[in-house]
Each structure stands twice: as C-alpha cells, then as structure tokens.
Amino acid sequence: MHTFTIGGDLEVRRLGFGAMRITGKGIWGPPEDPEGALRLLRRVVELGVNLIDTADSYGPEVSENLIAEALHPYPDGLVIATKGGLRRTGPGQWPRDARPERLKECCEGSLRRLRLDRIDLYQLHSPDPDVPYEDSVGALKELQDEGKIRHIGVSNVSVEQLEQARGIVEVVTVQNRYNLQERQSEDVLDECERAGDHGSAPGTARRSPQIGFIPWFPLAIGRLADSGGPLDRIASDHEATPAQIALAWLLARSPVMLPIPGTSSVEHLEENLAATRIQLSDDEVREIGSAAQG
Ligand SMILES: NC(=O)c1ccc[n+]([C@@H]2O[C@H](COP(=O)([O-])OP(=O)(O)OC[C@H]3O[C@@H](n4cnc5c(N)ncnc54)[C@H](OP(=O)(O)O)[C@@H]3O)[C@@H](O)[C@H]2O)c1
C-alpha cells in the first residue's frame, strides 16, 4: 500500500479507518455489539492500517474509549487522529463549540480517554460561526506549544479558512467531505497538493510538507457501493465491487488523498483495503470521474 507522510514525520498507509460508525445509532451511545467493535478495531491494525480517525464527539466518547480498550498499548507507528470542537446534545445532533476554553477541555478529555501524553494529529472539527476562527486555531497552537498535540489538522474548511489557519500554525491535514459525487472541495484539495510546492516554510530552512487531504464520506455512506450505478462496468472489468472502485478512484485522484472509509463489518473492512491493490488507468480515472458527475 502506498504511503503518505503526515507533517513530514508520520508515515501512514494511504487507506485509513474511520471510527465514527463503531458507536450506537445516530453516532450516539455504545454499539449494539461492543465485543464485535473491539474485534473490528484489532483487525484494522492486524491488516496493516496505521491511521485511525476518531473524535471526542463520536458516541460521544464511545469511539475513543473503544479504541483505547482494543488497542492500548498502541503498536509503534499507529497514528490516532482525533478531533474536538463539536458538542453532542442527542442522536444526530452536532452543535459547534470551538471556543478556546472548550477546545482545551476537549483535548484533555481525548488525551485521557485515549491514554496518551500527546495526540499525534489533533483536528479542529469545524469552524464555529460564533468564534473567530483564529481564536480556535490559536487554542490548538497553545496545546501544541504545551506538548499535548504533535500535529494540527483542520476540517470542514474553505480555502480561505485553510489559509487563515496556515498563517497561525503548520496545518498538516484537511478533512473535508469529498467523494466521487461530491467534489465541492476540489479547490481545497488542490491547495493541499500545492502546499508542498511553496518552498521553505516562512522563517525555517525546511520545506513545508504537502498537506494530507482526508475525504470524509468517501463512499457516500455506502451509496457508492450500490450496484446498478456508473461504476458497475469498470468494477466488473477489475473483478472488483463498486465500493472498491470508488476508493481506488480517490487514491488515484491525488497522492495527498487519505481516505478513511468507515464500517462496522470486518468483511467490508477487508473489501475496502483490497481497493488499494486496484490500478486504474488514466482513462478509467477520467471516465469514472465524469460518469459519476453525469
Ligand atoms: N470531519 C467530519 O466532519 C466528518 C464527518 C463525517 C465522518 N467523518 C469521518 O469520516 C469517516 C468516514 O465517513 P462515513 O463513515 O460517514 O462515510 P463512508 O465511509 O463513506 O460510509 C460509511 C458507510 O458505508 C458502509 N460501507 C463501508 N464499506 C462498505 C463496503 N465495502 N460496501 C458497502 N458498504 C460499505 C458502512 O456500512 P457498514 O457498517 O455496513 O459497512 C457505513 O454505513 C468517519 O468514520 C469519520 O471518521 C468526519
């Protein structure tokens, strides 16, 4: 599996695991089968995945607690990326709260639940319209200065917000909604690719690394796995499933792409990982891209 190096020093395989769906319905409360969720997480790591994405708000707290229960002490090289800045008020409800004091509370909670001294990748879950973005990003900078965060990522941002954040901290990843059919973040993806071309980071002798782009909803909540869609023919040419072609297309779309498909089933996990072995031709990449938009 190809790799990407986050922040210049965390090498991860390019297909990660999204741990949002190991909770109860509405991403609320414990899963129906907690033992099954623990087994799934252990299988994720056994299969060589070393990027797991979570957030304090998944459950809330449930996803992070399960990750620690299943995997702590963590194997070398496993990157757990978590996020803060949302509140949970009930199933399917996600009000934003990215006030600096709240973000610090979120980070402390994640450190405790994940049983870590430092979080490798901490992401600001979403800009909060009631809080100046620079104040939220500034809180993460303070956490980084205190040694509680290694690298900082942002999520659900525009190009302008990404640039604003990059003026305050080194942003190493962006996590936005993106899949074959939903490409509103194309400009943000382009900016992530370009980041590595800007030469040395201001005030340093070192080149700034490319920014990893983590597309959430990579399978459009499984919709892209349905047969009868535009991916069917190419899938059958590759003896693959439509879900695998949707993931292979993402991986082919950009070298900074780090999909984190979420699943609650070992079967789907294995299927998704097998997508990394599919080589699409340039023509197929173009054809899939335009068919899915058509
Ligand atoms: N930053 C943000 O604001 C944000 C928002 C949403 C999500 N995320 C992150 O992104 C990750 C992925 O997003 P997501 O879970 O919403 O969307 P997704 O990965 O596109 O879709 C997950 C859904 O697809 C199904 N699925 C997975 N693999 C499949 C396969 N091979 N065949 C058929 N169905 C399959 C799963 O059902 P089964 O359980 O039945 O496999 C699940 O319901 C999350 O886990 C989370 O870490 C971030």
The ligand as a Tripos MOL2 file, in Angstrom:
@<TRIPOS>MOLECULE
LIG
   48    52     1     0     0
SMALL
NO_CHARGES

@<TRIPOS>ATOM
      1 N1        -14.7930   15.7060    9.7750 N.am      1 LIG1
      2 C1        -16.0770   15.4850    9.7390 C.2       1 LIG1
      3 O1        -16.9010   16.3960    9.8870 O.2       1 LIG1
      4 C2        -16.5650   14.0850    9.4970 C.ar      1 LIG1
      5 C3        -17.9340   13.8380    9.2180 C.ar      1 LIG1
      6 C4        -18.3410   12.5200    8.9820 C.ar      1 LIG1
      7 C5        -17.4050   11.4980    9.0300 C.ar      1 LIG1
      8 N2        -16.0780   11.7750    9.3200 N.ar      1 LIG1
      9 C6        -15.0600   10.7010    9.3560 C.3       1 LIG1
     10 O2        -15.0580   10.0620    8.1040 O.3       1 LIG1
     11 C7        -15.2050    8.6400    8.2670 C.3       1 LIG1
     12 C8        -15.9200    8.0680    7.0690 C.3       1 LIG1
     13 O3        -17.1600    8.7280    6.8840 O.3       1 LIG1
     14 P1        -18.5690    7.9790    6.9380 P.3       1 LIG1
     15 O4        -18.4730    6.7840    7.8100 O.co2     1 LIG1
     16 O5        -19.5680    8.9920    7.2690 O.co2     1 LIG1
     17 O6        -18.8270    7.6180    5.4490 O.3       1 LIG1
     18 P2        -18.3580    6.4120    4.4790 P.3       1 LIG1
     19 O7        -17.0630    5.8620    4.9530 O.co2     1 LIG1
     20 O8        -18.4630    6.9370    3.1090 O.co2     1 LIG1
     21 O9        -19.5240    5.3810    4.6300 O.3       1 LIG1
     22 C9        -19.6310    4.5040    5.6900 C.3       1 LIG1
     23 C10       -20.8440    3.6340    5.3940 C.3       1 LIG1
     24 O10       -20.5840    2.8610    4.2560 O.3       1 LIG1
     25 C11       -20.8170    1.4780    4.5250 C.3       1 LIG1
     26 N3        -19.7060    0.7460    3.9080 N.ar      1 LIG1
     27 C12       -18.3890    0.7960    4.2260 C.ar      1 LIG1
     28 N4        -17.6740   -0.0240    3.4260 N.ar      1 LIG1
     29 C13       -18.5790   -0.6130    2.5860 C.ar      1 LIG1
     30 C14       -18.4610   -1.5380    1.5330 C.ar      1 LIG1
     31 N5        -17.2830   -2.0450    1.1750 N.pl3     1 LIG1
     32 N6        -19.6030   -1.9180    0.8840 N.ar      1 LIG1
     33 C15       -20.8040   -1.4160    1.2280 C.ar      1 LIG1
     34 N7        -20.9810   -0.5080    2.2350 N.ar      1 LIG1
     35 C16       -19.8690   -0.1210    2.9030 C.ar      1 LIG1
     36 C17       -20.8010    1.3430    6.0260 C.3       1 LIG1
     37 O11       -21.7560    0.3840    6.4210 O.3       1 LIG1
     38 P3        -21.2990   -0.9970    7.1400 P.3       1 LIG1
     39 O12       -21.0440   -0.6580    8.5650 O.co2     1 LIG1
     40 O13       -22.4500   -1.8760    6.9010 O.co2     1 LIG1
     41 O14       -20.0550   -1.4610    6.4260 O.co2     1 LIG1
     42 C18       -21.1790    2.7250    6.5260 C.3       1 LIG1
     43 O15       -22.5610    2.7930    6.7520 O.3       1 LIG1
     44 C19       -15.9420    8.5180    9.6110 C.3       1 LIG1
     45 O16       -15.7530    7.2530   10.1990 O.3       1 LIG1
     46 C20       -15.3120    9.6260   10.4090 C.3       1 LIG1
     47 O17       -14.0760    9.1810   10.9500 O.3       1 LIG1
     48 C21       -15.6690   13.0470    9.5460 C.ar      1 LIG1
@<TRIPOS>BOND
     1     1     2 1
     2     2     3 2
     3     2     4 1
     4     4     5 ar
     5     4    48 ar
     6     5     6 ar
     7     6     7 ar
     8     7     8 ar
     9     8     9 1
    10     8    48 ar
    11     9    10 1
    12     9    46 1
    13    10    11 1
    14    11    12 1
    15    11    44 1
    16    12    13 1
    17    13    14 1
    18    14    15 2
    19    14    16 1
    20    14    17 1
    21    17    18 1
    22    18    19 2
    23    18    20 1
    24    18    21 1
    25    21    22 1
    26    22    23 1
    27    23    24 1
    28    23    42 1
    29    24    25 1
    30    25    26 1
    31    25    36 1
    32    26    27 ar
    33    26    35 ar
    34    27    28 ar
    35    28    29 ar
    36    29    30 ar
    37    29    35 ar
    38    30    31 1
    39    30    32 ar
    40    32    33 ar
    41    33    34 ar
    42    34    35 ar
    43    36    37 1
    44    36    42 1
    45    37    38 1
    46    38    39 2
    47    38    40 1
    48    38    41 1
    49    42    43 1
    50    44    45 1
    51    44    46 1
    52    46    47 1
@<TRIPOS>SUBSTRUCTURE
     1 LIG1         1 GROUP 0 **** ****
